[in-house]
Amino acid sequence: MDVTEFGAWGSRQSMDGISMRLARQYVIADDSVPARFDILYGFAGLYPELAVRNRFSL
């Protein structure tokens, strides 16, 4: 396996409020190339003036 391209590599893309990140790096100890994939997202009220507070809890 040619590992010269896997020193350290990463990429990040953002689309429609969702951010995704991919990172890969060669591990010399076990001759592998693990990948890490992170997704960051959130939500917010689009119309806060229409929000209702419920005073009763379950």
NUPA-595362 format. One line per 2 residues: number of its first residue (from 0); their letters; for each residue x, y, z of C-alpha. Coordinates in nm, 3 decimals, decimal comma, m for minus. Layout:
BEGIN
NUM> a> X:Y:Z | ... .
END
This chain:
BEGIN
0> md> 0,000:0,000:0,000 | 0,138:0,341:m0,096 .
2> vt> 0,089:0,558:0,214 | 0,267:0,872:0,094 .
4> ef> m0,067:1,047:0,034 | m0,193:0,984:0,390 .
6> ga> 0,046:1,196:0,601 | m0,242:1,406:0,729 .
8> wg> m0,546:1,495:0,524 | m0,872:1,671:0,596 .
10> sr> m1,166:1,840:0,433 | m1,462:2,045:0,553 .
12> qs> m1,785:2,129:0,371 | m2,091:2,322:0,480 .
14> md> m2,432:2,299:0,315 | m2,778:2,408:0,431 .
16> gi> m2,658:2,475:0,787 | m2,489:2,136:0,829 .
18> sm> m2,111:2,130:0,859 | m1,925:1,806:0,782 .
20> rl> m1,557:1,732:0,840 | m1,346:1,433:0,733 .
22> ar> m0,994:1,370:0,865 | m0,756:1,085:0,778 .
24> qy> m0,401:1,011:0,886 | m0,164:0,717:0,847 .
26> vi> m0,084:0,524:1,168 | 0,263:0,374:1,150 .
28> ad> 0,208:0,144:1,452 | m0,043:m0,082:1,276 .
30> ds> m0,008:0,027:0,911 | m0,365:0,157:0,885 .
32> vp> m0,536:0,474:0,765 | m0,831:0,545:0,996 .
34> ar> m1,085:0,812:0,907 | m1,286:1,040:1,134 .
36> fd> m1,616:1,191:1,015 | m1,776:1,471:1,219 .
38> il> m2,117:1,628:1,159 | m2,224:1,953:1,326 .
40> yg> m2,582:2,073:1,306 | m2,830:2,264:1,513 .
42> fa> m3,178:2,403:1,506 | m3,349:2,728:1,589 .
44> gl> m3,701:2,857:1,586 | m3,782:3,012:1,250 .
46> yp> m4,067:3,218:1,392 | m4,000:3,286:1,763 .
48> el> m4,307:3,512:1,779 | m4,523:3,199:1,728 .
50> av> m4,367:3,009:2,021 | m4,588:2,887:2,306 .
52> rn> m4,478:2,805:2,661 | m4,653:2,509:2,824 .
54> rf> m4,685:2,554:3,201 | m4,793:2,193:3,258 .
56> sl> m4,523:1,928:3,278 | m4,556:1,552:3,251 .
END
